[in-house]
């Protein structure tokens, strides 16, 4: 039998453990606080300190709408000059505006300065007015972490960032210097919940990487460990984390091992939603743990000569402490690159293809009328990361 002294010690230890459990400990996930960052790019600084003695309150759900590649040059520029920049996104603005936040991948700067990158076959530069048009259409954040961000030089990229920020559009994935390129953007919703955005480019091009004081893009594949640390740090400061990658191979409908590794690593580090771009066609959707991965959303605004490069979806995702429920909205971009929402047979065709691309990933997508639905499981405690 245990002595009375031993019993007393055990009782004391049990009381300490119970007190720690009641307080939530230091391993609980992030929670909303009155000191949430302001909307837009997050400023540098230390994470806010939450009193561990207070009970944690689950953050309110948030709604994030994600779209694919937006290229505003060539035929799109011609269309914008004839009809106005707002007309480019008029066919999908209603969906973008439904979110607490919406974001896209912006292929190339929006500026009037710079010269085309020597030796690069395709270089894009859109009209500066597209920045404000994106904002009016409901876009809050763009990633410039791609292989076209520096098409017209580093000065053009910096000018583009300045113009976008002046239009109240936050920029991730690229920056005025190496530190800036890796900074998140944070959106504070009407409910007080916070959403953090990060993005990286995996499609390397000489002279495009942000280094030291030089403008450029952030890369993930060269330092996956730093990518994980960035997501973990952001997850401690906001309620939900959304990340984007420019990756994979063009015109391939299935992700390669590099994409899968990085996507899983992102969710393991604390991301709720992973959105991919670059292949110019749709790739499958995967449910991984409590997170959702869309490996490629294809082209949203992009001129083209092939039906499959015009097929895309908008991912209208509800992020909650228990997981993600996403509505997939079919969209088709015309040959001149102008998107419109699809209904009936045309919409079902796109959703059925996405079902097929997602089957090897073990994902169940349920088509309901003109949209489809996909759900993840319960959100795991952050200590599991």
PyMOL commands that set and color helices and strands:
alter all, ss='L'
color gray80, all
select helices_A, chain A and resi 4-23+74-83+85-88+93-96+129-136+154-166+178-181+224-235+257-269+307-310+344-359+382-384
alter helices_A, ss='H'
color red, helices_A
select strands_A, chain A and resi 40-41+62-70+101-106+109-110+125-126+141-143+170-172+174-175+185-188+194-201+216-217+240-246+273-277+285-288+291-294+299-301+311-320+323-333+339-341+366-368+371-375
alter strands_A, ss='S'
color yellow, strands_A
deselect
rebuild
show_as cartoon
